[in-house]
Amino acid sequence: MNVLLLLAVFKCYSTQLDAAFPRIAPSRLQFFEYDSIFINCDELEVSSEWRVMRKLKEDPANTTQWETSTGSITIKLAFTSDSGEYWCENEDGGRSNSINITVTAGDVILVSPPVPVMEGDSVSLHCRDKMAASSLPADFYKDGLLSVTGYKGNFTISTVSKSHEGLYKCSISGAEESAESWLAVRAHVTVSLEEIQESPESPSTDSSSHLFIFLSVVFTVYGVAVLPLLIGLFYYQRHEG
């Protein structure tokens, strides 16, 4: 039972580590120029200091670390040169998953989740025009192919599956199209009843083993305590006779 419990805890812990991402606000991957972007690593782990790292698209060979960062950074005025891969890293070499931020000089962005969505959940994509005060009809594309037209600029997937994973972009009539962003989909990780039943350390097997040991100890103690009494009684009756 203990081994099974440790296995379940390990699976959950591995899932948490695998799901670690920097927190970004506003919560999206695409931004207009001059937007403000906040990236935070403080929530990953309290036992060590995390710093924001990045690799810029315009300079793929250069990895920059903000030495003054204490786990978060604010880009007050974003430029297209700030586009790139962002992640969190600690002094022990631990590293989170990356998010890919795109800053565009254009007028259209796709608002999509910056972190993976879980299978079975609902997710909404929004096509946003910088110059329009309200949502406009937009076409949404997955992997370069037209997927759907959202007449209010929204595209909602009510039940996400692995097949929905891919590169998405949108376009608005009379304007331009957005950049592409990756929508990742993750499966729920659980310990199933079948895994528990098939485990060599299943509760039933473990309980049976403990019961057998307990009964063995009881009979052994009983035998050690009662046997001398029976022998003494035998000799006493023989002497009296």
C-alpha positions in Angstrom: 0.0 0.0 0.0 2.9 2.4 0.9 4.6 1.7 -2.4 1.4 2.4 -4.4 0.8 5.6 -2.5 4.4 6.7 -3.2 3.8 5.9 -6.9 0.7 8.0 -7.0 2.4 10.9 -5.3 5.3 10.6 -7.7 3.0 10.7 -10.7 1.2 13.8 -9.3 4.6 15.5 -8.5 5.9 14.7 -11.9 2.8 16.2 -13.5 3.2 19.4 -11.4 6.8 19.7 -12.5 5.9 19.1 -16.1 3.1 21.7 -15.9 5.4 24.5 -14.5 5.3 27.6 -16.6 6.1 31.3 -16.0 3.0 33.3 -15.2 2.4 36.1 -17.7 0.0 39.1 -17.5 -2.0 39.9 -19.5 -2.5 36.1 -19.9 -1.8 35.6 -23.6 1.1 35.0 -26.0 0.7 37.9 -28.5 1.1 41.6 -27.8 1.0 44.9 -29.6 4.0 47.1 -29.6 4.1 49.4 -26.6 2.1 47.0 -24.5 3.3 46.3 -20.9 4.2 42.6 -20.2 4.6 41.2 -16.7 6.4 37.8 -16.3 6.6 36.1 -12.9 8.6 33.1 -11.6 8.0 33.6 -7.9 5.1 31.1 -7.7 7.1 28.1 -8.9 9.0 27.2 -5.8 9.7 28.9 -2.4 12.8 26.9 -1.6 15.1 28.5 -4.2 15.4 31.7 -6.2 14.0 31.7 -9.7 15.0 34.2 -12.4 13.4 35.0 -15.8 15.4 33.9 -18.8 14.9 34.6 -22.5 16.2 33.8 -25.9 15.2 36.5 -28.5 14.1 35.6 -32.0 16.2 38.3 -33.5 19.3 36.9 -31.8 18.8 33.1 -31.4 22.4 32.5 -30.3 22.1 34.9 -27.3 20.5 33.9 -24.0 19.9 36.8 -21.7 19.5 36.6 -17.9 18.1 39.6 -16.1 20.6 39.8 -13.2 18.5 42.2 -11.2 15.4 40.0 -11.4 14.1 38.6 -8.2 11.7 36.2 -9.9 9.7 38.6 -12.0 10.2 41.2 -14.7 8.1 43.9 -16.3 8.6 45.0 -19.9 7.0 48.4 -19.7 7.1 49.2 -23.4 7.3 46.0 -25.5 8.9 46.1 -29.0 9.1 43.5 -31.7 12.7 42.8 -30.6 11.2 41.4 -27.3 9.7 38.5 -29.2 11.1 35.2 -28.2 11.3 32.3 -25.8 10.9 33.0 -22.0 11.3 30.6 -19.1 12.3 30.4 -15.4 15.5 29.0 -14.1 17.0 28.7 -10.6 20.6 28.5 -9.3 20.5 24.7 -9.1 19.8 24.4 -12.8 16.1 23.8 -12.5 14.2 25.0 -15.4 10.5 25.5 -16.2 8.7 25.0 -19.5 9.0 27.9 -22.0 6.4 30.3 -23.3 6.9 31.9 -26.7 5.9 35.6 -26.7 5.2 37.5 -30.0 5.2 41.3 -30.1 3.8 42.6 -33.4 3.9 46.0 -35.0 0.6 45.1 -36.8 -3.0 45.8 -35.8 -4.2 42.2 -35.2 -3.3 39.7 -32.5 -4.6 36.3 -31.5 -5.5 36.0 -27.8 -4.9 32.4 -26.7 -3.9 30.6 -23.5 -0.2 31.0 -22.7 -0.1 27.5 -21.1 -1.5 24.1 -22.1 -5.2 23.4 -21.7 -6.4 20.1 -20.3 -8.4 17.6 -22.4 -12.1 17.9 -21.8 -11.9 21.6 -20.8 -13.3 24.6 -22.7 -11.0 27.1 -24.4 -11.8 30.4 -26.2 -9.6 32.1 -28.8 -10.2 35.8 -29.5 -9.1 37.9 -32.5 -8.4 41.4 -31.5 -8.0 44.5 -33.7 -5.9 47.3 -32.2 -7.9 50.0 -34.0 -11.4 48.7 -33.3 -13.3 49.4 -30.1 -15.5 46.3 -30.4 -15.0 42.7 -31.7 -15.2 42.2 -35.4 -15.9 39.0 -37.4 -12.7 37.0 -37.8 -11.5 33.8 -39.5 -9.5 31.4 -37.4 -6.9 29.1 -38.9 -5.4 25.9 -37.5 -2.1 24.7 -39.1 -2.7 27.1 -42.1 -6.2 25.8 -42.8 -9.4 27.7 -42.2 -11.1 26.2 -39.2 -14.1 28.5 -38.4 -15.4 32.0 -38.7 -16.2 33.8 -35.5 -18.8 36.5 -36.1 -18.0 38.2 -32.8 -14.3 37.6 -33.1 -14.4 34.6 -30.8 -13.8 30.9 -31.4 -14.7 28.5 -28.5 -13.9 24.8 -28.3 -16.3 23.4 -25.7 -14.5 20.1 -25.2 -10.8 20.1 -26.0 -9.1 17.0 -27.3 -5.5 16.3 -28.4 -6.7 16.8 -32.0 -7.2 20.5 -31.3 -3.5 21.0 -30.6 -1.6 23.0 -33.3 -0.7 26.4 -34.6 -3.5 29.0 -34.7 -3.9 32.4 -36.2 -6.7 34.7 -37.1 -7.6 37.4 -39.7 -10.0 40.2 -39.8 -11.6 41.5 -43.0 -10.2 44.9 -44.0 -7.2 44.4 -41.7 -4.3 42.0 -41.6 -3.8 38.6 -40.0 -2.2 37.8 -36.7 0.9 35.9 -36.0 0.7 32.1 -35.2 0.7 30.8 -31.7 0.9 27.2 -30.5 -2.1 25.8 -28.6 -0.9 22.9 -26.5 -3.3 20.2 -25.0 -2.4 18.0 -22.1 -4.0 14.8 -20.9 -5.2 14.4 -17.3 -2.8 12.1 -15.3 -4.6 9.8 -12.8 -4.0 6.5 -11.1 -6.7 4.3 -12.5 -8.5 1.5 -10.6 -7.0 -1.1 -13.0 -3.5 0.2 -12.1 -4.3 -0.3 -8.4 -5.7 -3.7 -8.9 -2.9 -4.9 -11.1 -0.2 -3.4 -8.8 1.9 -6.1 -7.0 1.6 -3.8 -3.9 -2.2 -3.6 -4.1 -4.2 -2.9 -0.9 -5.7 -6.4 -0.9 -2.4 -8.2 -1.3 -0.8 -6.0 1.3 -3.6 -6.5 3.8 -3.5 -10.3 3.3 0.2 -10.3 4.0 -0.2 -8.3 7.2 -3.1 -10.6 8.3 -0.9 -13.7 7.7 2.0 -12.3 9.7 -0.4 -11.3 12.5 -1.9 -14.7 12.8 1.5 -16.4 12.7 2.7 -14.3 15.6 -0.5 -15.0 17.6 -0.3 -18.8 17.2 3.4 -18.7 18.0 2.8 -16.8 21.2 -0.1 -19.0 22.1 1.9 -22.1 21.6 4.8 -20.9 23.7 2.5 -19.9 26.5 0.2 -22.9 26.6 2.5 -25.8 25.8 4.5 -25.6 29.2 1.1 -25.6 31.0 0.0 -28.7 29.3 3.2 -30.5 30.0 3.1 -29.5 33.7 -0.5 -30.7 34.0 0.4 -34.0 32.5 3.2 -34.6 35.0 1.0 -33.5 37.9 -1.7 -35.9 37.0 0.9 -38.7 36.6 2.4 -37.9 40.0 -1.1 -37.9 41.7 -1.9 -41.2 40.1 
